[in-house]
Amino acid sequence: MNLQQIADAVAPHGLMVMGHDETRVLIGTDAGWWDVFRDSAEYNDRAKDPVDRWSKRIIGALADQIGAKATFPSDGPPYAPFIAWALATGRFWQSPTGMMIHDTAGLMISIRGALTLAGPLQLVETQQSPCEDCPDRPCVSACPVGALSAAAPYDVPACKAYLDTPAGADCMSGGCLVRRACPVSQRFARPPAQSAFHMKAFVG
């Protein structure tokens, strides 16, 4: 199965090929993923880790079908180096916030799994990060508590403390203000309900 065939196989599930190296394909959520997932058994059974379970069922079935090895971010420890894999594809970069940015999804990245194939894939030419042509870089100043910066680790306690206040309600209902500020993210059109679902899971 070639790269286009993989892309065609995952598209009905609201997934897309986010990047690849010589043998590994990264699969992530596309703009239509939320509608597909919301109708799934994993979402509706209200059991733990619905997104991980859904991802393993869908991507795992494709791996079995094409004779590939499936790897997931939740596998471990030890955990697979998904960030390094992503950066090696030429379609992901570190943004000024410290988070990765993708050429299509912006900061709305959700890699759900990786497929390791037996045969080599044709590499894509590395492009320039979209941050290089972003004159205002609104993501840099979007976080009300300055929790995200390329110069320091993500300040999770400060972020969660803010989310637990009335002022944090906008982040909780519509998603992270930093992710939403990115012009590339805005073109990717993640539904607010999806962002609220992820934020609830993040807060725990």
Order of alpha helices (4+ residues) and beta strands (2+ residues): alpha-beta-beta-alpha-alpha-alpha-beta-alpha-beta-beta-beta-alpha-alpha-alpha-alpha-alpha-alpha
